[in-house]
Amino acid sequence: MKKSKYNVAVVGVGAVGIEMLRVLKQRNFPIESLRVFARSARELSVDGQNYKVEAVCADGFNGIDIALFAGTEGEKGAAVTYAAEAVKRGALVIDNGADFRMDPKVPLVVPEVNAKDVKSHKGIIANPNCSTIQMVVALWPIYKKAGIKRVVVTTLQAASGAGRGAVAQLGEEIRQLIPQFDTGSLILDSDKNPASSIQHLASRSLPQQLAFNVFPHIGTFVDYDYTNEEWKLVKETQKIMHDDKIKISGTTVRVPVRTGHSESIYLETKKSITPEKARDILCKAKGVTVIDDPKKNLYPMPKDAEGKDEVFVGRIRKDPFVKNGLWLWVVADNLRKGAATNAIQIAECAISSSI
Ligand SMILES: NC(=O)c1ccc[n+]([C@@H]2O[C@H](COP(=O)([O-])OP(=O)(O)OC[C@H]3O[C@@H](n4cnc5c(N)ncnc54)[C@H](OP(=O)(O)O)[C@@H]3O)[C@@H](O)[C@H]2O)c1
């Protein structure tokens, strides 16, 4: 069904949903009408534009062509409760959460890598996890040229990756701890006394204190003592790249950055590729910006990636000790390319292939 404009719904107005509203406007998405849903109704202002947020219900999807889901995951979440209702009413659902990503009937798409998979949807297309998206955008051009046998990745993930509650927690912790710096104390109260006020925030979204801290714990611990966030990097990458032979192993770490995930990626290619060639390929790759001049202190950083749609790659260098070993440092805005922008690019692909 090709139209010149579409009836669009955004479900969820947290960290990702708000960015979706921004990206729809910035990319001039062809919108006939826009409905915004969350658990409860309210007025919302984003960049000076007012939106009426309605309480979500199944009939709210009547007449909707494209439903962009950015609600909480899981049993009581928006997608599990309402995606099928939206599809039944004729909408194409693009879901940001993990609920459908590994369903064999649901394409998992990063347009720079597997845009053609959009065509095989049966009503739902899944947006991958934020850390997977930026990793595959950087790996894919190298994979096409030299093949990839193995990837070892450490992610350094920002607070906003865990939603608006986590950003609020980081802000509150910083406010509580900053005065202690003024006293010149080298030991913070929260270190001396685990039951200090930091531990007693009214709403806590993260499993540990994040201010002035990092912790290797995102999601829940599951098979082989990996977290489910670490398994997403494995399974989602293999699904998007249609290659379940790539050996991927990772550690996901939360860092006290507001927005912008960084990844230290080590890979072993099948064929040999020099760092110069890898740099050249990445410079020409869709969606990638290379910032790689370490002698001038130039490399990607999350503060510079915030608000941008590209995946930034730097520190491209070989492993002097292992044949075909290559290092990359990859940074992207988790709310933009890691979520909202990628979802809306999927919608654009669907439109151009006449969803
Ligand atoms: N943050 C990231 O970097 C990122 C990246 C990739 C994917 N994702 C995924 O994107 C989704 C949204 O994440 P977020 O970070 O934006 O979360 P968030 O900041 O916690 O916001 C969640 C939003 O979902 C709404 N919601 C929750 N349950 C709902 C339901 N049953 N029906 C309708 N709306 C419901 C909430 O409504 P109320 O406002 O009324 O409470 C809220 O607006 C999650 O699935 C997350 O895993 C996030």
PDBQT file of the ligand as one rigid body, heavy atoms in Angstrom, charges set to zero:
ROOT
HETATM    1  N1  LIG A 401      17.074   3.754  25.825  1.00  0.00    +0.000 N 
HETATM    2  C1  LIG A 401      17.734   3.206  24.822  1.00  0.00    +0.000 C 
HETATM    3  O1  LIG A 401      18.891   3.590  24.489  1.00  0.00    +0.000 OA
HETATM    4  C2  LIG A 401      17.103   2.117  24.016  1.00  0.00    +0.000 A 
HETATM    5  C3  LIG A 401      17.761   1.682  22.868  1.00  0.00    +0.000 A 
HETATM    6  C4  LIG A 401      17.207   0.674  22.118  1.00  0.00    +0.000 A 
HETATM    7  C5  LIG A 401      16.008   0.119  22.499  1.00  0.00    +0.000 A 
HETATM    8  N2  LIG A 401      15.386   0.549  23.621  1.00  0.00    +0.000 N 
HETATM    9  C6  LIG A 401      14.089  -0.045  23.955  1.00  0.00    +0.000 C 
HETATM   10  O2  LIG A 401      13.088   0.948  23.694  1.00  0.00    +0.000 OA
HETATM   11  C7  LIG A 401      12.002   0.789  24.602  1.00  0.00    +0.000 C 
HETATM   12  C8  LIG A 401      11.744   2.088  25.332  1.00  0.00    +0.000 C 
HETATM   13  O3  LIG A 401      12.885   2.407  26.105  1.00  0.00    +0.000 OA
HETATM   14  P1  LIG A 401      13.049   3.778  26.878  1.00  0.00    +0.000 P 
HETATM   15  O4  LIG A 401      14.476   3.820  27.231  1.00  0.00    +0.000 OA
HETATM   16  O5  LIG A 401      12.432   4.888  26.106  1.00  0.00    +0.000 OA
HETATM   17  O6  LIG A 401      12.144   3.497  28.188  1.00  0.00    +0.000 OA
HETATM   18  P2  LIG A 401      11.554   4.559  29.234  1.00  0.00    +0.000 P 
HETATM   19  O7  LIG A 401      12.316   5.821  29.184  1.00  0.00    +0.000 OA
HETATM   20  O8  LIG A 401      11.456   3.830  30.511  1.00  0.00    +0.000 OA
HETATM   21  O9  LIG A 401      10.055   4.862  28.709  1.00  0.00    +0.000 OA
HETATM   22  C9  LIG A 401       9.087   3.843  28.594  1.00  0.00    +0.000 C 
HETATM   23  C10 LIG A 401       7.799   4.413  27.985  1.00  0.00    +0.000 C 
HETATM   24  O10 LIG A 401       6.957   3.299  27.700  1.00  0.00    +0.000 OA
HETATM   25  C11 LIG A 401       5.656   3.573  28.152  1.00  0.00    +0.000 C 
HETATM   26  N3  LIG A 401       4.996   2.300  28.487  1.00  0.00    +0.000 N 
HETATM   27  C12 LIG A 401       5.407   1.362  29.362  1.00  0.00    +0.000 A 
HETATM   28  N4  LIG A 401       4.526   0.332  29.397  1.00  0.00    +0.000 NA
HETATM   29  C13 LIG A 401       3.557   0.637  28.515  1.00  0.00    +0.000 A 
HETATM   30  C14 LIG A 401       2.364  -0.012  28.092  1.00  0.00    +0.000 A 
HETATM   31  N5  LIG A 401       1.986  -1.200  28.568  1.00  0.00    +0.000 N 
HETATM   32  N6  LIG A 401       1.607   0.604  27.145  1.00  0.00    +0.000 NA
HETATM   33  C15 LIG A 401       1.974   1.806  26.635  1.00  0.00    +0.000 A 
HETATM   34  N7  LIG A 401       3.093   2.465  26.985  1.00  0.00    +0.000 NA
HETATM   35  C16 LIG A 401       3.858   1.888  27.920  1.00  0.00    +0.000 A 
HETATM   36  C17 LIG A 401       5.827   4.450  29.353  1.00  0.00    +0.000 C 
HETATM   37  O11 LIG A 401       4.609   5.146  29.554  1.00  0.00    +0.000 OA
HETATM   38  P3  LIG A 401       4.366   6.235  30.709  1.00  0.00    +0.000 P 
HETATM   39  O12 LIG A 401       5.202   7.430  30.280  1.00  0.00    +0.000 OA
HETATM   40  O13 LIG A 401       2.922   6.532  30.687  1.00  0.00    +0.000 OA
HETATM   41  O14 LIG A 401       4.872   5.602  31.971  1.00  0.00    +0.000 OA
HETATM   42  C18 LIG A 401       7.006   5.344  28.892  1.00  0.00    +0.000 C 
HETATM   43  O15 LIG A 401       6.515   6.446  28.163  1.00  0.00    +0.000 OA
HETATM   44  C19 LIG A 401      12.381  -0.386  25.518  1.00  0.00    +0.000 C 
HETATM   45  O16 LIG A 401      11.823  -1.552  24.989  1.00  0.00    +0.000 OA
HETATM   46  C20 LIG A 401      13.889  -0.416  25.420  1.00  0.00    +0.000 C 
HETATM   47  O17 LIG A 401      14.405  -1.677  25.676  1.00  0.00    +0.000 OA
HETATM   48  C21 LIG A 401      15.897   1.547  24.383  1.00  0.00    +0.000 A 
ENDROOT
TORSDOF 0
